[in-house]
Amino acid sequence: MVLALTATLVAACSRDVAVEPTTPTGSTAGATSTATPTGSGSNAGSGSSTADGTSSTVGPADVPDTLRVGISFSSPGIGERSNGRTTGLDADVARYVAQAIGADQVSFVNALPNQRETLLETDQVDMVVSSYSMTPERAQRVTFAGPYLNTGQDLLVSERSAVRGPEDLLGFTICAAEGSTSTSELVDDYPGLHVVLRPTVDACVDMLIRGEVKAVTSDAAILAGYARISREPNQLLLAGQPFTTERWGIALPKGDVALCQEVTTALRRMISSGAWEEAVEDHLGESTRISGTTLQPPMLGSCAAREASASSSSSSSSASASSASSSAASSSASSSVSASRSSASASRAAESASSSDGSGSD
């Protein structure tokens, strides 16, 4: 790693992650590396309240000596565990942030796409830096700092394939990782596309090489790493025509605005120092099909504003659900009343008819 950091690897250790995954994963390996701060790294966060009236974390963030970071262990160029060391863009970002906010060490924990929120919610990691797209739905469960990278959803195909976009895949089967944003967007926008899910992008790439799927979909920055390391006769190609916009953020425990502010300050420092550009160039710069937007520093957002927006969205969703429920109940009651009235009318008509038919009898 070419980053101008003083972080060095001191030990490798194993640790169990007690998350109940969608598919069995067993225990995962962690790696601990040092991160000697270059400055205080502590910026007092101002107190704030979210839109629903709950108070967010205030004051300087309580940064542990060893920062536990959820990261992918199987994404070339992004987050990869090999020979006892975790490398990639996400690893570089995590080490820089840890150094800047005052942590002494970083302990990496394998984070599968469908486990990232759970790892935070069960206090098994302090943050997640794992090609994690910032979406309104996810912001209901975690607090995001960033973004630290802009990318877009793309396709990985065989070099001999004529596929260049989702429109070329109708009737074919593609693979996506469980827990990613890729699946729902494709299914909604391209009816007739068949999607299979696997725990990781790595597993999807194996299916592509075996010819079991026509393409793999994920963010272009993730897929570029697989294209770069592929070799004949299984040379892979990034289609290079992103069809969504994705912003990767650092996920933190929900409501921890103080830590979010410190992480944002660290990211801003990484960009201004040139360390961000160096890391991106090291891990993504070789790909000729990566969007120019991805290679440009992103515009960092406000933690407090993002949390307020997430809280407002949550309140609106709850109100809409309540309104829908009330509307359904009202509709049901109205239907019952109408049915009762219809039944009563039918009964009166029957009585009238019976009286008329029997007027000449006994």
C-alpha positions in Angstrom: 0.0 0.0 0.0 1.4 3.3 -1.1 -0.7 5.5 1.3 1.3 7.8 3.5 0.1 6.2 6.7 2.1 4.9 9.6 -0.3 1.9 10.0 1.6 -1.4 10.0 0.5 -4.9 10.5 1.4 -6.3 14.0 -0.6 -9.5 14.3 -3.3 -11.7 12.7 -6.0 -13.2 14.9 -9.1 -15.2 14.6 -12.4 -14.2 16.0 -16.0 -15.5 15.8 -18.8 -13.3 14.6 -22.0 -14.3 16.3 -24.3 -13.0 13.6 -26.9 -15.4 12.3 -26.2 -15.2 8.5 -28.7 -15.9 5.7 -26.4 -18.8 4.7 -23.9 -20.6 7.0 -20.5 -19.0 7.1 -18.9 -20.4 10.2 -16.3 -18.3 11.9 -14.5 -15.5 10.1 -10.9 -14.3 10.4 -9.9 -10.9 11.6 -6.7 -8.9 11.3 -5.3 -6.4 13.6 -3.0 -3.6 12.5 -1.7 -0.5 14.2 -2.8 3.0 13.3 -0.7 5.7 14.9 -2.5 9.0 14.8 -0.8 12.0 13.2 -2.8 14.4 15.2 -5.4 14.5 17.9 -8.1 13.3 15.4 -10.7 14.3 18.0 -13.3 16.9 16.9 -16.0 17.7 19.4 -19.4 17.1 17.8 -22.1 19.6 18.5 -25.3 18.3 20.1 -28.3 17.9 17.8 -31.7 16.4 17.8 -33.3 14.2 15.1 -36.6 15.0 13.6 -38.5 12.6 15.8 -37.3 14.4 18.9 -34.6 11.9 20.0 -31.2 13.2 20.9 -28.2 12.1 18.9 -24.8 11.4 20.4 -23.1 14.6 21.5 -19.5 15.7 22.4 -16.3 14.1 21.2 -16.9 10.5 20.0 -15.8 7.7 22.3 -13.2 6.0 20.0 -12.0 2.6 21.2 -8.3 1.8 21.2 -8.9 -1.0 18.7 -11.4 0.0 16.1 -13.5 -3.0 14.8 -14.2 -2.5 11.1 -16.5 -4.7 8.9 -15.0 -5.2 5.5 -15.2 -7.6 2.6 -12.5 -10.3 2.6 -13.1 -11.3 -1.1 -13.3 -8.2 -3.3 -10.1 -7.7 -5.3 -9.0 -4.1 -5.1 -11.7 -3.2 -2.6 -11.4 -5.4 0.4 -9.4 -8.6 0.2 -7.8 -10.9 2.8 -4.7 -12.7 1.6 -1.6 -14.1 3.3 -2.6 -12.7 6.7 -3.2 -9.1 5.4 -6.3 -7.1 4.5 -5.8 -4.9 1.4 -7.8 -2.8 -1.0 -9.4 0.7 -1.2 -11.8 0.1 1.7 -8.9 -1.1 3.8 -6.9 2.0 3.0 -9.9 4.2 3.8 -10.5 2.4 7.1 -6.9 2.6 8.2 -6.7 6.3 7.4 -10.0 7.1 9.2 -8.9 5.0 12.3 -5.6 6.9 12.4 -7.3 10.3 12.1 -10.0 9.8 14.8 -7.4 8.5 17.3 -7.7 4.7 17.3 -4.5 2.7 18.0 -5.3 -0.4 16.0 -7.8 -1.7 13.4 -9.4 -5.1 13.7 -11.0 -6.2 10.4 -14.1 -8.4 10.5 -15.5 -10.2 7.4 -18.8 -8.5 6.5 -21.0 -10.3 4.0 -23.3 -7.9 2.1 -26.5 -9.3 3.8 -24.9 -9.0 7.3 -23.6 -5.4 7.4 -26.4 -3.8 9.3 -26.6 -6.7 11.7 -22.9 -6.5 12.6 -23.4 -2.9 13.7 -26.7 -3.5 15.5 -25.3 -6.4 17.5 -22.2 -4.4 18.4 -19.8 -6.7 16.7 -18.1 -3.9 14.7 -17.7 -0.1 15.3 -18.1 0.8 11.7 -18.5 -0.8 8.3 -16.3 0.2 5.3 -17.4 -2.4 2.7 -18.5 -0.9 -0.6 -21.7 0.0 1.2 -24.1 2.1 -1.0 -25.9 4.8 0.9 -29.7 4.4 0.5 -32.7 5.8 2.4 -33.7 2.3 3.5 -30.3 1.6 5.0 -30.2 5.0 6.7 -33.2 3.8 8.8 -30.8 1.3 10.5 -27.4 2.9 10.4 -25.8 6.4 10.3 -23.7 7.1 7.2 -20.6 9.3 6.9 -19.4 10.2 3.4 -19.7 9.4 0.6 -16.1 8.4 0.0 -16.6 7.0 -3.5 -19.1 7.5 -6.4 -19.7 4.6 -8.7 -22.6 2.9 -10.5 -24.1 -0.5 -11.0 -22.6 -2.3 -14.0 -22.1 -5.8 -15.5 -19.2 -8.2 -15.6 -19.3 -10.5 -18.6 -17.0 -12.8 -20.6 -14.6 -11.0 -22.9 -16.3 -12.8 -25.9 -19.8 -11.7 -24.8 -21.8 -9.1 -26.9 -23.6 -8.0 -23.7 -23.1 -4.3 -22.9 -26.2 -3.5 -20.8 -29.2 -5.0 -19.0 -31.3 -4.7 -22.2 -29.1 -7.3 -23.8 -29.9 -9.8 -21.0 -33.7 -10.3 -21.3 -34.4 -14.0 -21.1 -30.9 -14.8 -19.6 -29.8 -15.4 -16.0 -27.5 -13.2 -14.1 -26.1 -13.3 -10.6 -26.0 -10.8 -7.8 -24.9 -10.8 -4.2 -27.5 -11.2 -1.4 -28.1 -8.0 0.4 -27.0 -5.7 -2.4 -29.1 -3.0 -4.1 -28.5 -4.6 -7.5 -31.3 -7.1 -7.5 -34.4 -5.0 -6.9 -33.4 -2.3 -9.3 -32.8 -4.7 -12.2 -35.9 -6.7 -11.6 -38.0 -3.5 -11.5 -36.5 -1.9 -14.5 -36.0 -4.9 -16.8 -38.9 -7.4 -16.6 -38.0 -10.8 -18.0 -34.5 -10.8 -16.5 -33.7 -13.8 -14.4 -31.6 -13.2 -11.2 -30.0 -15.7 -8.9 -28.5 -14.7 -5.6 -25.3 -15.8 -3.9 -23.7 -14.7 -0.6 -20.9 -12.8 -2.3 -19.9 -11.4 -5.7 -17.0 -13.8 -5.6 -19.4 -16.7 -5.7 -21.2 -15.1 -8.6 -18.0 -14.7 -10.6 -17.3 -18.4 -10.1 -20.7 -19.1 -11.7 -19.9 -16.7 -14.6 -16.6 -18.5 -15.3 -18.3 -21.9 -15.3 -20.9 -20.5 -17.8 -23.8 -20.9 -15.4 -24.9 -17.3 -15.7 -24.6 -14.7 -18.5 -23.3 -11.9 -16.4 -22.7 -10.7 -12.8 -24.1 -7.4 -11.6 -22.7 -5.2 -8.9 -21.0 -1.8 -8.6 -18.5 -1.0 -11.3 -15.7 -0.3 -8.7 -16.2 -3.9 -7.3 -16.4 -5.6 -10.7 -13.3 -3.9 -12.1 -11.1 -5.8 -9.7 -12.3 -9.1 -11.0 -11.8 -8.0 -14.6 -8.3 -6.9 -13.8 -7.2 -10.2 -12.3 -8.9 -12.5 -14.8 -6.8 -14.4 -17.3 -7.4 -16.4 -20.5 -9.3 -18.6 -21.2 -11.6 -17.0 -18.6 -10.9 -13.3 -19.4 -13.6 -11.1 -18.0 -14.7 -7.7 -19.1 -16.5 -4.8 -17.3 -19.3 -3.6 -19.6 -18.4 0.0 -18.8 -22.0 1.4 -19.0 -23.2 2.0 -15.5 -27.0 2.2 -15.2 -27.4 3.5 -11.7 -25.6 6.0 -9.4 -24.2 4.6 -6.2 -22.5 6.5 -3.3 -20.4 4.4 -0.9 -20.5 5.5 2.7 -19.0 4.5 6.0 -21.8 3.0 8.2 -21.9 3.7 11.9 -24.2 2.8 14.8 -27.6 4.5 14.3 -27.7 8.0 15.8 -24.0 8.4 16.5 -23.7 11.8 14.9 -20.6 12.7 16.9 -18.6 9.8 15.5 -20.1 10.5 12.0 -18.7 14.1 12.2 -15.3 12.9 13.2 -15.2 10.3 10.4 -16.4 13.0 7.9 -13.5 15.3 9.0 -11.1 12.4 8.5 -12.4 11.8 5.0 -12.1 15.4 4.2 -8.5 15.4 5.4 -7.8 12.3 3.3 -9.1 14.0 0.2 -7.2 17.3 0.8 -3.9 15.6 1.6 -3.9 13.6 -1.7 -4.1 10.3 0.2 -7.6 9.5 -1.3 -6.4 10.1 -4.9 -3.4 7.9 -4.3 -5.5 5.1 -2.9 -8.1 5.2 -5.7 -5.3 5.3 -8.3 -3.6 2.3 -6.7 -6.7 0.1 -6.6 -8.9 1.4 -9.4 -6.7 3.5 -11.7 -5.7 0.6 -14.0 -9.2 0.0 -15.3 -10.0 1.8 -18.5 -13.7 1.2 -18.1 -14.1 3.0 -14.7 -16.2 6.1 -14.9 -14.3 9.4 -14.6 -16.7 10.4 -11.8 -15.4 7.5 -9.7 -11.9 8.8 -10.0 -12.9 12.3 -8.8 -13.2 13.1 -5.0 -16.8 13.0 -3.9 -18.7 15.8 -2.2 -19.1 15.0 1.5 -22.5 15.4 3.1 -23.7 16.6 6.5 -24.2 14.0 9.2 -26.9 16.0 11.1 -28.8 16.8 7.9 -28.7 13.2 6.7 -29.9 11.9 10.1 -32.7 14.5 10.2 -33.8 13.4 6.7 -33.7 9.7 7.7 -35.8 10.4 10.8 -38.3 12.5 8.7 -38.5 9.7 6.1 -39.1 7.1 8.9 -41.9 9.3 10.4 -43.5 9.8 7.0 -43.4 6.0 6.3 -45.0 5.3 9.7 -47.7 7.9 9.1 -48.4 6.5 5.6 -48.6 3.0 7.0 -51.0 4.2 9.7 -53.0 6.1 7.2 -53.2 3.1 4.9 -54.2 0.9 7.8 -57.0 3.4 8.8 -58.1 3.7 5.3 -58.3 -0.1 4.9 -60.3 -0.3 8.2 -62.6 2.4 7.1 -63.1 0.8 3.7 -63.8 -2.5 5.4 -66.3 -0.9 7.8 -68.0 0.9 4.9 -68.2 -2.3 3.0 -69.8 -4.0 6.0 -72.4 -1.3 6.3 -73.2 -1.4 2.6 -73.5 -5.2 2.8 -75.8 -4.9 5.8 -77.9 -2.3 4.1 -78.1 -4.4 0.9 -79.1 -7.5 3.0 -81.8 -5.5 4.8 -83.1 -4.2 1.5 -83.2 -7.7 0.0 -85.0 -8.9 3.1 -87.7 -6.2 2.9 -88.2 -6.9 -0.8 -88.6 -10.6 -0.1 -91.1 -9.9 2.6 -93.0 -7.6 0.3 -93.0 -10.3 -2.5 -94.2 -13.0 0.0 -97.0 -10.8 1.2 -98.1 -10.1 -2.4 -98.0 -13.7 -3.5 -100.0 -14.9 -0.5 -102.8 -12.3 -0.6 -105.4 -14.8 -2.0 -104.6 -17.7 0.4 -106.3 -18.6 3.6 
